[in-house]
Amino acid sequence: MSSRTDVLGHPRGLLYLFFAELWERFSFYGMRALLVLYMTKYLLFSDEMSFGVYAAYMSLVYVTPMIGGMLADKILGFRKAIVLGGVLMALGHFFLTFEHPVFFYGSLSLIIVGNGFFKPNISSFVGKLYTEGDSRRDAGFTIFYMGINIGGAVAPLLCAWLAELYGWHYGFVLAGIGMLLGLVVFKGGLKRNVFENKGLVPNQELFEEKQFGIKKGDLVTIGAILSVPVFALIVYYHEFEHYLVWIVSLFLILFLVKILRTVTSKERKKLFVAIFFTVLYTLFAAIFEQAGSSLTLFADRNVNLIGLNAAQTNSVNSTFIILMAIPFSMLWGYLHRIHRNPNSVVKFGLGLLFLGVGFITFGMSGYQVDDLAKTPMVYLILGYFILTTGELFLSPIGLSKMTELSPVKYIAFIMGVWFSANFYGHFFAGKIAKLTTVVNGSLGVFSKGFFGEVTELLTGLSSKTVMEQSEVFHQLYSYVSVYANLGVISALIGLLVIVFYRPVKKWMFEVH
């Protein structure tokens, strides 16, 4: 039901969360677009080391939301968690302007910790704006998702332009300014009381309760600051990150088992569906997130770029989302009205199918390679368009479903579990990216046997012919062989999900 506090048919608070997230994502994606190129071109890290640092950083950015979500549920509330996270992230972006390694790894760590408090709680806050069963929820999350991608589209263009024109550090400063603007917008919403009584401290007594003579609410802030050097060391020693994967997995399993034992049978089944969606999203993220690492270097080395530099190609995906998010939102609304809206499980399957076709498109660029091992830019743009279509079937819908499938008192934690898919996804994305590196003249695992035949069919390049050419062709083959084979795997899994969706649908009950 609309009310006089609604804006464009949605709660007024959505507008403020939309712009707060827009500016926060501006800062995040602006820095992300520069990071791998900054490491390979300015810090002179090897491809393998750059992929390792990038994967560790991006993984941790999405594991801390589990902790931040839990602390918001129990102690801080959404409002205080979002402000704390925003301040830490802004400091991280500004400290990247200092060249010392301590500042480099410390800055990444500040962003990791800050994101843990900001990201899950602003998404959960959007869910709180709608009552249970509100048909506007999916459309609201899709609009919110468009805000994320306006920031993601503009930031690489502006930050990369500044970095190229004046130096890397100016790009990082602009990213920091974006985060500050996000905080200003959010505080403006609080001042105007657009969130009414939502997002407050859940238990004021617990927040005020003292331990070691300090309020528990303040202890959370102190703990966040003290965790910064710990995460900095994990990024620095990224080759040991797999130990963290085991620790996080153990924590997740134990806490989820605890939750599953305390909820009703119906809630338990819905939680299993949420976990299933998270597993599918992990697969999606592992492949999709080549965008910030190997695809950026592929664009830099093996694509005839016109009008954009390699860092700026990171804006293509977000630009398509801006153009397509509202039409998708309108589509879900229309299909709902005529009772033809596909179940969320089917949407997830379609997301994986389109993801696969997008990466197959990147691989097919090998058919039109020139004498310098450069491929036409049209394949890169078309591939991103198809990826974006897949993303809109899956990611905003997943955000929406997590808030519907979760028991009310565990919403922020389960949202953190959803974002943990990005932790696992980026961990595996780092492993995948390393498959694209050429080591001692080897063309990699996808150059032999059945995979080699798939590569030749989809890219037009045979390993035998490529080995007779220069190293730039070896690197090209390494990229497109990985993309083509991963595309096939993703598309096949997507088709399986679509075909066998009914058993999962039964456990969703009233959730569509």
C-alpha positions in Angstrom: 0.0 0.0 0.0 1.2 3.5 -0.8 1.3 6.2 1.7 2.0 9.9 1.7 5.6 9.0 2.8 6.2 7.0 -0.4 8.3 8.2 -3.2 7.6 6.8 -6.7 5.6 4.0 -5.1 8.3 3.0 -2.6 9.2 3.9 1.0 10.9 7.3 1.3 13.9 5.7 3.1 14.7 3.7 -0.1 15.8 7.0 -1.8 18.3 7.8 0.9 19.7 4.2 1.1 19.8 4.2 -2.7 22.1 7.3 -2.8 24.2 6.3 0.3 24.9 2.9 -1.4 25.6 4.6 -4.7 28.4 6.7 -3.2 29.8 3.9 -1.2 29.9 1.7 -4.3 31.5 4.6 -6.2 34.4 4.5 -3.7 34.6 0.7 -3.7 34.5 0.2 -7.5 36.7 3.2 -8.2 39.5 1.7 -6.2 38.7 -1.9 -7.4 39.1 -0.8 -11.1 42.6 0.5 -10.3 43.9 -2.1 -8.0 45.3 -4.9 -10.2 46.7 -2.4 -12.8 48.2 -0.4 -9.9 49.9 -3.5 -8.6 51.2 -4.7 -12.0 52.2 -1.4 -13.5 53.2 0.8 -10.5 54.2 -1.6 -7.7 55.5 -4.0 -10.3 54.0 -7.1 -8.8 53.9 -10.2 -11.0 50.5 -11.3 -12.4 50.3 -14.2 -9.9 51.1 -12.0 -6.9 48.6 -9.3 -8.0 45.9 -11.9 -8.5 46.7 -13.4 -5.0 46.5 -10.0 -3.2 43.4 -9.0 -5.2 41.7 -12.3 -4.4 42.6 -12.2 -0.7 41.4 -8.6 -0.4 38.1 -9.2 -2.3 37.4 -12.4 -0.4 37.9 -10.7 3.0 35.7 -7.8 1.9 32.8 -10.3 1.8 33.6 -12.4 4.8 33.6 -9.6 7.3 29.9 -8.9 6.6 29.0 -12.1 8.5 30.6 -10.6 11.6 29.3 -7.1 11.0 25.8 -8.5 10.4 25.8 -10.5 13.6 27.1 -7.5 15.7 24.4 -5.3 14.2 21.7 -7.9 15.0 22.8 -8.2 18.6 24.4 -4.9 19.6 24.8 -2.0 17.2 21.7 -1.9 15.0 21.8 -1.0 11.3 22.3 2.7 11.7 25.4 2.7 13.9 26.9 -0.2 12.0 26.6 1.7 8.7 28.2 4.8 10.0 31.1 2.9 11.6 31.7 1.0 8.4 31.6 4.2 6.3 34.2 6.0 8.4 36.6 3.1 8.3 36.2 2.7 4.5 36.8 6.4 3.9 40.0 6.3 5.9 41.1 3.2 3.9 40.7 5.0 0.5 42.6 8.1 1.7 45.5 6.1 3.2 46.1 4.5 -0.2 47.6 7.8 -1.3 50.7 6.9 0.8 53.2 4.7 -1.0 54.6 2.8 2.0 53.7 -1.0 2.0 52.3 -0.6 5.6 49.8 2.0 4.2 49.0 -0.2 1.2 48.1 -3.3 3.2 46.6 -1.3 6.1 44.4 0.6 3.7 43.0 -2.6 2.1 42.4 -3.8 5.7 40.5 -0.7 6.7 38.2 -1.2 3.7 37.8 -4.9 4.5 36.7 -4.1 8.1 34.5 -1.1 7.1 32.7 -3.0 4.4 31.9 -5.7 7.0 29.8 -3.2 8.9 28.4 -1.2 6.0 27.5 -3.7 3.3 25.2 -6.3 4.9 23.4 -3.8 7.1 22.4 -1.3 4.4 21.0 -4.2 2.3 19.1 -5.5 5.4 17.9 -2.0 6.0 16.2 -2.0 2.6 14.4 -5.2 3.5 13.1 -3.6 6.7 11.4 -0.8 4.7 8.9 -3.3 3.4 6.3 -5.4 5.3 6.2 -9.2 4.9 4.5 -10.2 1.6 4.9 -6.7 0.1 4.9 -7.3 -3.7 7.1 -4.2 -4.2 10.0 -5.8 -2.4 11.7 -7.4 -5.5 11.3 -4.1 -7.5 12.7 -2.1 -4.5 15.8 -4.3 -4.3 16.3 -4.0 -8.1 16.1 -0.2 -7.8 18.6 -0.3 -4.9 20.8 -2.6 -7.1 20.7 0.1 -9.8 22.1 2.6 -7.3 25.0 0.2 -6.6 25.7 0.1 -10.3 25.4 3.8 -11.0 28.3 4.1 -8.6 30.0 1.1 -10.2 29.6 2.6 -13.7 30.8 6.2 -13.0 33.6 5.4 -10.6 36.0 3.4 -13.0 35.6 6.1 -15.6 36.4 9.0 -13.4 38.9 7.4 -11.1 40.8 5.8 -14.0 40.8 9.1 -15.9 42.2 10.9 -12.9 44.8 8.2 -12.3 45.9 8.2 -15.9 46.0 12.0 -16.2 47.5 13.0 -12.8 48.7 9.8 -11.1 47.3 6.7 -9.3 46.9 8.4 -6.0 44.4 11.0 -7.3 42.1 8.2 -8.3 42.2 6.8 -4.8 41.5 10.2 -3.3 38.4 10.5 -5.5 37.2 7.1 -4.3 37.6 8.3 -0.7 35.5 11.5 -1.4 32.8 9.2 -2.8 32.7 7.3 0.5 32.4 10.6 2.5 29.4 11.6 0.3 27.7 8.3 1.0 28.0 9.0 4.8 26.6 12.5 4.3 23.6 11.2 2.5 22.9 8.5 5.1 23.3 11.0 8.0 20.9 13.3 6.1 18.3 10.6 6.1 18.7 10.0 9.8 18.3 13.8 10.4 15.0 13.8 8.4 13.7 10.7 10.2 12.9 9.0 6.9 13.6 5.6 8.6 11.2 6.2 11.4 11.9 3.6 14.2 13.8 1.2 12.0 17.5 0.3 12.3 17.9 1.4 15.9 20.0 -0.3 18.6 18.1 -3.7 19.1 18.8 -3.8 22.8 19.8 -0.6 24.5 20.6 -2.3 27.8 23.0 -4.7 26.1 24.6 -1.8 24.2 25.1 0.2 27.5 26.3 -2.9 29.5 29.9 -2.5 30.5 32.7 -5.0 30.1 36.2 -4.1 31.3 34.7 -0.8 32.3 33.7 -0.1 28.6 30.3 -0.1 27.0 29.7 -3.1 24.8 28.8 -0.8 21.9 32.1 1.0 22.2 33.9 -2.4 22.5 32.7 -3.2 19.0 34.3 -0.1 17.6 37.6 -0.8 19.5 37.6 -4.4 18.3 37.0 -3.2 14.7 40.1 -1.0 14.9 42.2 -3.7 16.5 41.3 -6.1 13.8 42.8 -3.9 11.0 46.4 -5.1 11.4 45.2 -8.7 11.6 43.5 -8.5 8.2 46.4 -6.6 6.7 48.7 -9.5 7.6 46.2 -12.0 6.0 46.3 -10.0 2.8 50.1 -9.7 2.9 50.5 -13.5 3.5 47.7 -14.3 0.9 49.2 -17.6 0.0 47.9 -19.0 3.3 44.4 -17.7 2.7 43.1 -21.3 2.3 43.5 -21.7 6.1 41.1 -18.8 6.5 38.6 -20.5 4.2 38.5 -23.5 6.5 38.1 -21.3 9.6 35.3 -19.3 8.0 33.6 -22.5 6.8 33.8 -24.0 10.3 32.4 -20.8 11.9 29.6 -20.7 9.3 28.6 -24.4 9.7 28.6 -24.2 13.6 26.5 -21.0 13.7 24.1 -22.2 11.0 23.6 -25.5 12.9 22.9 -23.5 16.0 20.3 -21.4 14.1 18.7 -24.5 12.5 18.2 -26.1 15.9 16.4 -23.1 17.3 13.9 -22.4 14.4 10.7 -24.1 13.4 10.5 -26.8 10.7 9.1 -24.3 8.2 11.9 -21.8 8.9 14.5 -24.5 8.7 13.4 -25.6 5.2 13.4 -22.0 4.1 16.9 -21.6 5.5 18.1 -24.6 3.5 16.8 -22.8 0.4 18.8 -19.7 1.4 21.9 -21.8 1.7 21.2 -23.4 -1.7 20.9 -20.0 -3.3 24.2 -19.0 -1.6 26.0 -22.0 -3.1 24.8 -21.1 -6.5 25.8 -17.5 -6.0 29.3 -18.7 -5.0 29.7 -20.4 -8.3 28.4 -17.3 -10.1 30.8 -15.0 -8.3 33.8 -17.3 -8.9 33.4 -17.0 -12.6 31.9 -13.5 -12.8 34.6 -11.9 -10.7 37.3 -12.4 -13.3 36.0 -8.9 -14.2 38.3 -7.1 -11.8 41.3 -9.3 -12.3 42.1 -11.4 -15.3 39.5 -9.7 -17.6 41.0 -6.3 -16.8 44.5 -7.6 -17.9 42.9 -9.4 -20.9 41.4 -6.0 -21.9 44.8 -4.3 -21.4 46.8 -6.8 -23.3 44.6 -8.6 -25.9 41.7 -6.3 -26.8 41.7 -3.4 -29.3 40.2 -0.8 -26.9 38.5 2.2 -28.4 37.6 5.2 -26.2 38.3 3.4 -22.9 41.4 2.3 -21.1 41.6 -1.1 -19.4 40.6 0.2 -15.9 37.6 1.9 -17.4 36.2 -1.3 -18.9 35.2 -2.1 -15.4 32.3 0.4 -15.9 30.8 -1.5 -18.8 28.9 -4.1 -16.6 27.5 -1.4 -14.3 26.5 0.8 -17.2 24.4 -2.0 -18.7 22.8 -2.6 -15.2 21.8 1.1 -15.1 20.2 0.8 -18.5 18.5 -2.6 -17.7 17.6 -2.5 -14.0 14.4 -0.4 -14.3 13.1 -2.4 -17.3 13.8 -5.6 -15.3 12.0 -4.2 -12.3 9.0 -3.3 -14.4 9.2 -6.8 -16.0 8.9 -8.5 -12.6 6.0 -6.2 -11.6 4.2 -6.9 -14.9 4.8 -10.7 -14.7 3.6 -10.7 -11.1 0.3 -8.9 -12.1 -0.4 -11.5 -14.8 0.7 -14.4 -12.6 3.6 -15.4 -14.9 6.6 -14.3 -12.7 9.1 -17.2 -12.8 10.1 -18.7 -9.5 13.3 -17.5 -8.0 15.0 -20.9 -8.5 14.4 -20.6 -12.2 15.8 -17.0 -12.2 19.0 -18.3 -10.6 19.3 -21.0 -13.2 18.9 -18.4 -16.0 21.5 -16.2 -14.3 24.1 -19.0 -14.5 23.0 -19.8 -18.1 23.6 -16.3 -19.2 26.9 -16.1 -17.2 28.1 -19.1 -19.2 27.1 -17.7 -22.6 28.8 -14.4 -21.7 32.1 -16.1 -21.0 31.8 -18.2 -24.1 31.4 -14.9 -26.0 34.8 -13.7 -24.5 36.3 -17.0 -25.7 34.9 -16.6 -29.2 36.8 -13.4 -29.7 39.7 -15.7 -30.6 38.1 -16.2 -34.0 38.9 -12.6 -35.0 42.4 -12.1 -33.5 44.8 -9.9 -35.4 48.6 -10.2 -36.0 49.3 -8.5 -32.6 47.1 -11.0 -30.7 44.5 -8.3 -30.2 40.7 -9.1 -30.4 37.8 -6.8 -31.4 36.3 -4.8 -28.6 32.8 -5.8 -29.6 33.2 -9.2 -28.1 34.2 -7.7 -24.7 31.2 -5.4 -24.8 28.7 -8.1 -25.9 30.1 -10.5 -23.4 29.6 -8.0 -20.6 26.0 -7.3 -21.8 25.2 -11.0 -21.6 26.8 -11.3 -18.1 24.8 -8.3 -17.0 21.6 -10.0 -18.1 22.6 -13.0 -16.0 23.5 -10.9 -13.0 20.1 -9.2 -13.0 18.3 -12.6 -13.0 20.3 -13.6 -9.9 22.0 -11.0 -7.7 19.2 -8.5 -6.8 16.7 -11.4 -6.6 19.1 -13.1 -4.2 19.3 -10.0 -2.0 15.5 -9.9 -1.9 15.0 -13.6 -1.2 17.5 -13.6 1.7 15.3 -11.1 3.6 12.2 -13.3 3.0 13.7 -16.7 3.7 15.5 -15.7 6.9 13.9 -15.8 10.4 13.4 -12.2 11.5 16.0 -12.2 14.3 18.7 -13.6 12.1 18.2 -11.4 9.0 21.5 -9.5 9.1 23.5 -12.6 9.8 21.9 -14.5 6.9 22.5 -11.5 4.7 26.2 -11.8 5.8 26.0 -15.5 4.8 24.7 -14.4 1.4 27.7 -12.1 1.0 30.0 -14.9 2.1 29.3 -16.3 -1.3 31.5 -13.5 -2.6 34.2 -14.5 -0.1 34.3 -18.0 -1.5 33.7 -16.8 -5.0 36.6 -14.4 -4.9 38.8 -17.1 -3.3 38.0 -19.4 -6.2 38.1 -16.5 -8.7 41.8 -16.0 -7.6 42.5 -19.6 -8.4 40.8 -19.3 -11.8 42.7 -16.1 -12.6 46.0 -17.8 -11.9 45.0 -20.4 -14.6 45.3 -17.5 -17.1 48.9 -16.9 -16.4 51.5 -18.4 -18.7 54.2 -20.3 -16.8 57.3 -21.6 -18.6 55.5 -21.6 -21.9 52.7 -23.8 -20.7 49.2 -23.0 -22.1 47.4 -24.4 -19.1 45.0 -27.2 -18.2 42.4 -26.2 -20.8 44.8 -26.8 -23.7 44.8 -30.6 -23.6 42.3 -33.5 -24.2 38.6 -32.8 -24.1 39.0 -29.3 -22.8 41.5 -28.5 -25.6 38.9 -29.6 -28.2 36.2 -27.4 -26.5 38.7 -24.5 -26.6 39.4 -25.0 -30.3 35.7 -25.3 -31.1 34.7 -22.1 -29.3 37.7 -19.9 -29.8 39.1 -21.1 -33.2 42.5 -21.5 -31.7 44.4 -24.7 -31.4 47.2 -25.2 -28.8 49.5 -26.6 -31.4 49.2 -23.6 -33.7 49.5 -21.1 -30.9 52.7 -22.7 -29.5 54.4 -21.9 -32.8 53.6 -18.2 -32.4 54.9 -15.4 -30.0 54.3 -15.1 -26.3 51.5 -12.6 -26.7 49.5 -15.3 -28.5 50.3 -17.7 -25.6 48.8 -15.2 -23.2 45.7 -14.7 -25.4 45.1 -18.5 -25.6 45.5 -18.8 -21.9 42.7 -16.2 -21.4 40.2 -17.4 -23.9 40.6 -21.2 -23.2 39.8 -20.6 -19.5 36.8 -18.3 -20.4 35.3 -20.7 -23.0 35.5 -23.8 -20.8 34.2 -22.1 -17.7 31.3 -20.7 -19.8 30.3 -24.2 -20.8 30.4 -25.4 -17.2 28.3 -22.5 -15.9 25.7 -22.8 -18.7 25.2 -26.6 -18.1 24.7 -26.1 -14.3 22.2 -23.3 -15.0 20.2 -25.6 -17.3 20.2 -28.3 -14.6 18.8 -25.8 -12.0 16.0 -24.8 -14.4 15.0 -28.3 -15.2 15.0 -29.6 -11.5 13.6 -26.5 -9.7 10.4 -28.0 -8.3 11.8 -29.8 -5.2 13.5 -26.5 -4.1 10.3 -24.5 -4.8 8.4 -26.7 -2.3 10.6 -25.7 0.6 10.2 -22.0 -0.2 6.5 -22.1 0.9 4.9 -18.7 0.4 8.2 -17.1 -0.9 8.2 -16.8 -4.7 
